[in-house]
Amino acid sequence: MGKKLDFKKINSLALAQAESIVSRYAPDGKLNGREWVARNPNRNDSKAGSFSINVDTGVWCDFATDDKGGDLVSYVAYVLRLSQGDAFKTLSNYLGVSDEPLGEFERVSTATPTPPKAPKEPAFKPMLPPPPEAAKSCPFHFPQFGKASHYWDYKSASGDLLMRVCRFDRITSGGERAKEYRPVVYGTGTSKGKERTGWHWRQLPDSRPLYGLDYLAAAPVSAPVVLVEGEKACDAARGLFNSYPCVTWSGGSKAIGKTDFAPLAGRDVWLWPDNDLAGDKTVDALRPVLNAIGVKSFRVFDLGVFARFVPGESGQLIAAATTWPEKADAFDAVALGWNPQHFTALDLRGALLLPLEGEALTPAPTITPNAETATSDKPSTIPYGFKLDDFGVWAYDAKAEKHRRICSRLDVVAYCRDANDVGDNWGILVQFKNLDGKEKRINFPRELFGSDGGTEVTKRLLSMGLEYDAHRESKRKVLEYLQGHKTQERIGLVHKTGWHKSAFVLPDRIIGTTDEQLLFYTEGATLCKLSERGTLAEWQENVSRYCVDNPLALFAVSAAFSAPLVDLLGVETMGFHFYGDSSWGKSTLLNIACSVFGKPDDYKKAWRSTDNGMESLAASHSEMLLALDEINQFDPRKLGDVVYMLGNGSGKTRANDRGGARDDMHRWRFTFLSNGEKTLEQYIGEAGKTQTAGQEQRFLEIRATLHESEADIKSMGVFNNPHGLAGGAALTELLKGTMVQYHGTAFPAFLNSLVQELEGDKRGRFIAVTQSRLGKFKKEHLSGNADGQVDRAATKFALVGWAGELATHWGITGWQQGQAISAAASCFNTWLRARGGVGSFEEKQMMGHVRQQFTKYGESRFKRWDDPEESKHAVIDSHVPVTSECWGFRRELRTKDYLEGDSSEVVFYVFKDAFKHDICKGFDHNRIAKMLRTMGALQPTIEGNGKERMDRKEKLPRMGNKRVWCYKITLSALMVESEDNESDLQNVAGF
C-alpha cells in the first residue's frame, strides 16, 4: 500500500508562499486586497475579473463558470488539468518537500549560479559611545531607500546616542508596500574598499544596547520593567505604562544572544511577547539569558486577557469573547482602544501576567452580552432567494435555475435611527469593501428607497466602489436585497460631536457609557480633523511645557480644554480674538491650542469662507475648539453677522420642500479662537458699520502681547519666556516642528477624566464646585460697580482658566496648579484695559459718539454767541460765515483768576430737535441726556414737584422775550473721562 498523501500539510505550507504560487500559474494578474485576480488560463478569458484566488485561505473561484475550490492543491489541479494526487506532487516539488522530479509542465530551471566569494573584510570595530560631536551627523538617509520614514535612537543611561535604527517604507516592483529596517552604528570599518571611522549602515556584532536605557535609568529600581518586541511597540507601551520603564532590543528573537541585558539585573521584568509563534520562542529564549544576569523576577503577559476583555471608553474592562489579532503587540493594543486605565485594572485584578509556577490561575470572567459586544448575537435574516458569501451577494435566477452573483459582498450591519427620544429618520447601515479592498460604511435613509426607484442608493454605492455584476437585473436585485434584509441590530445615529447624555461623541470614538449603541454619522467627510501622534508624555515635554510663564499660550491651551464645559455649565458660546501686528506669533497661539486635538495645520481652519461655510464649520466642531486663522480674509460686510451666528450657537432656519421650516438647523456650543491684525470694530468699520455690545460679548478681544516697549514686542511677540531660546521667533520655530510630531493625545485624556468626574451622582457636585470657582474669580477681579456685560465676560475668562486648572489637576498639561487661572486673569485685565473700564459698552459708545459730534461740529453747526463786558445785550457775531445747518448756540464764558490765570468755558445751547436727531443720531436721546446729567455736563430743570427735567427754557438771541426749550451742555464736563473707570482699571490691573 502506498504512502498516504498529507494534503493538509502541503496546503498549510503552500499558504506561506501563496502569492508566489498563484502568480506562477496565473501570471497576468494583480493583487486586489487579498485576492489575486487574473485571467483564467483554462479558457479564452478576455480580461481579468471573474477568476480570483484568496492568498490568505487558498479559496478560489471562477464566477463566470462557477468552477471553485477550497485550497491551493485543487487550484494547481484545476489550472494544470491534473488529478489531485498529481497536483499534490507538483506542489510538493515546488515547495521543496519532495525528491520526486518535476513533471514535464513543471520543468523550470531553478539553479542559481554560485557567486564568487568576496575577499574577507577586516572586522568592524564599534565605538560605544560615539564621540559627542558624532550625534549630529548620524544619518537617516539610506542610498538605496532614500529618507527614513521613522527612526529610533538607542541612547545610553545618560542620554548619549549609541546607535540608530531606521525604517524605510517602499513600493516593491510588484506594486506592494514593504518595510525595510536598517541599523546605523559608529565605528571603524571598511566602506567601498577603504577603511574609515564614522557611521556605518550595519548592525553591531555583539553587546547590542537596549532601546530605552535612558528611561530605565530615570525610573526607580522598584518599578517593573516592561520588555517588548520592537521599537514601535516599545513607544506604544510607554503610553500605556506611564510609571514603568519600557525597553526592547534590536534584531528580534534571533539577536537575543547578541544583546546586553545586564542593565536589567536586579529588576522585575515583565515580557510582552508578540502574539505569534516567534513570540512563544522569544519567551523560551529570554528566560535563561535573564536568569543568568540575575533579574529579580521574570514574568510574561497573559495574552489571553485580550481575548477575554474589550476596553471600555471610560477605562473599564468589558467581559467579551473576542479575538486578539495574530502578531499583535502594544501598538495594536493602543489602536484597538486600550489605554493606561485598562492595564491598571488588569494589574489590580491580577490578570495581567501569567502565574508563576505554583500560583493558581485567575478564573476567566463570565461573558455577558451587552450593548458594545452583542451585535453579532442578534439575528439577521437574508431575504428569500438570496445568499451571501465571501464572493458576494447571489440572487436566484429562475430561468437558469441557479444563483447568479449580483455584486461583491454587501453586509447589512444594522437598522439606524436618530439617537434621540423621537427616533425618526430610519435607515439601513451597510458595509462592504470597495474595488481597492478598503472597507466602507454608509447609512441609507429608508426614504431613498421610496423615490426614483432607489436610484440614489445605486448611485451612491457605485460611487463608493461597490462592484456590481454586469447584467441587467443586478442593480434592481441589490435594492431588493437591501430592502428585504431583516436585522434586530439597532444603532443610534449622532450627527454632531459633543455630549449625548452621559457620553461624549467624537468622530472616531465615543467616550463614556451609553444605554444604546451609538455611531457618529455624517454624509460627507467630517470637517473636524482629529488625529493623534506621539504620547501624552511626549506632548507635555515637547509642546505643553513651553507654555509655562507664557500667559497667552497658557490661555490658548486652556481655552481648548474649556470647549466641552461650555454647554455642561450652561455658559454661552465663548469667542476670543488675538489681535496685533504681523509676525507677533498670533497663529502660533492657535496652533498650540489645536495641538490638543490634532495636527495643527489640519485641525485649524481659515476665516476665508462664506457665511454658510462658516455655519458648517461651526456645526462640525460642536463642544470642541474651533480655531479660525486670519480674520482679514473674511468679508467685512458680513463679519458682524457671522460673529453673532457663532456666538448664538445656531445657523439659519431654512424651508423644506413644502414651505415649512426644516428641523435640521445647525446648532453648536463651543469655544472658538480667532486672530488678525485688527480688532472687530476696525474690520467692520471698513464696511461702514458699527460694533455692537452683543458683538463685543461674543468676540472678546485680547491684544496678542503683554509687553509695552517696542523692543520687547519685536523680540518676544506673544511670548514672555523663550525658555532659553533666542526669542519668540525661535520658540515659534521650535514649536512648529514639535507640534507636527506630538499632538492629539491631550483632548481624549481630558475627556476620559471629565467623564469619570461626572459619573453617577457626581455630576451635580462637579457643576456646583465649578460655579463656585467662577464666582471666586469674579469676586477677586471685579469691583462692585461692574456692568453686567463685564460680569459676563469675566465668567468666560474664568471658565477658560478653570478648564486649564482641571487639565493640570488630572495630569494632562504638566503645569503647576494656579498657572492657568493666573493666565486667564492676565488676559482678562488686558481685555478690560483695552475696553476702557467696567461700564456698559453701549454707554461708552454713546458718550464717544456725543463727544465726537461736539468736537467735529462745535464750530460749524453752532452760532457764536458773544456777551460783551459792558453790554447787557447778547449779540451774534456777524463777522463769521453763517452756518448752513444750525443746531443751536455756542457761548464762551470767561473767568478771571489772578493766581491761576484767566480761563474760559464753552456752553452749548442745543435745540431739542437737533439734540435728538443730530447729536444723538442712532441712539436713545433720553438715555444720553440722563448720562450727561449724571456726569454734570447737562444742566436740568427742577420743577415745582421736585422732579428733574433734562431740557430747560432759555432766552436765546434773536428769539425775542420768549424762552425756548433747549439742552444746556457744558463742554468741559462732557470731555472729562469718568474717574470711576480709571479707579476700576487700576484695581483690576493690580496697580
Sequence and secondary structure as in RCSB ss.txt:
>XXXX:A:sequence
MGKKLDFKKINSLALAQAESIVSRYAPDGKLNGREWVARNPNRNDSKAGSFSINVDTGVWCDFATDDKGGDLVSY
VAYVLRLSQGDAFKTLSNYLGVSDEPLGEFERVSTATPTPPKAPKEPAFKPMLPPPPEAAKSCPFHFPQFGKASH
YWDYKSASGDLLMRVCRFDRITSGGERAKEYRPVVYGTGTSKGKERTGWHWRQLPDSRPLYGLDYLAAAPVSAPV
VLVEGEKACDAARGLFNSYPCVTWSGGSKAIGKTDFAPLAGRDVWLWPDNDLAGDKTVDALRPVLNAIGVKSFRV
FDLGVFARFVPGESGQLIAAATTWPEKADAFDAVALGWNPQHFTALDLRGALLLPLEGEALTPAPTITPNAETAT
SDKPSTIPYGFKLDDFGVWAYDAKAEKHRRICSRLDVVAYCRDANDVGDNWGILVQFKNLDGKEKRINFPRELFG
SDGGTEVTKRLLSMGLEYDAHRESKRKVLEYLQGHKTQERIGLVHKTGWHKSAFVLPDRIIGTTDEQLLFYTEGA
TLCKLSERGTLAEWQENVSRYCVDNPLALFAVSAAFSAPLVDLLGVETMGFHFYGDSSWGKSTLLNIACSVFGKP
DDYKKAWRSTDNGMESLAASHSEMLLALDEINQFDPRKLGDVVYMLGNGSGKTRANDRGGARDDMHRWRFTFLSN
GEKTLEQYIGEAGKTQTAGQEQRFLEIRATLHESEADIKSMGVFNNPHGLAGGAALTELLKGTMVQYHGTAFPAF
LNSLVQELEGDKRGRFIAVTQSRLGKFKKEHLSGNADGQVDRAATKFALVGWAGELATHWGITGWQQGQAISAAA
SCFNTWLRARGGVGSFEEKQMMGHVRQQFTKYGESRFKRWDDPEESKHAVIDSHVPVTSECWGFRRELRTKDYLE
GDSSEVVFYVFKDAFKHDICKGFDHNRIAKMLRTMGALQPTIEGNGKERMDRKEKLPRMGNKRVWCYKITLSALM
VESEDNESDLQNVAGF
>XXXX:A:secstr
      HHHHHHHHHTTHHHHHHHHS S EEETTEEEE  TTTT  SSSSEEEETTT  EEETTTTEEESSHHHH
HHHHHT  HHHHHHHHHHHHT   S   GGG                  EE SS  GGGGGG   EETTTEE SE
EEEEE TTS EEEEEEEEEEE TTS EEEEEEEEEEEEEEETTEEEEEEESS  SS B  BTHHHHHHS TTS E
EEESSHHHHHHHHHH TTS EEB SS GGGGGGB  GGGTTSEEEEE  SSHHHHHHHHHHHHHHHHHT SEEEE
B TTHHHHEEE TTS EEE      TT  HHHHHHTT  HHHHHHHHHHT SB   TT            TTT G
GGS EE  TTEEEETTEEEEEETTTTEEEEEES EEEEEEEEESSSS  S EEEEEEE TTS EEEEEEEGGGGG
SGGGHHHHHHHHHHT  B SSTTHHHHHHHHHHH EE  EEEEE SSEEETTEEE SS EES  SS EEE  SS 
 S     BS HHHHHHHTGGGGTT HHHHHHHHHHHHHHHHTTTT   EEEEEE STTSSHHHHHHHHHTTTS H
HHH EES S HHHHHHHHHHTTTSEEEEE GGGS HHHHHHHHHHHHHTB    B TTSSB S   B   EEEEE
ESS HHHHHHTTT    HHHHHHSEEEES    SHHHHHHHTT S  TTSSSHHHHHHHHHHHHHHSBSSHHHHH
HHHHHHHTTTTHHHHHHHHHHHHHHHHHHHH  TT  HHHHHHHHHHHHHHHHHHHHHHTTSS   TTHHHHHHH
HHHHHHHHHHTSSS HHHHHHHHHHHHHHHHHTTTSEEEEE  TT SS EE TTS   SS  EEEEEEEE  TTT
  EEEEEEEEEHHHIIIIITTTS HHHHHHHHHHHT B  EE TTS EESSEEE  TTSTT  EEEEEEEHHHHH
S  HHHHHHHHHHHT 
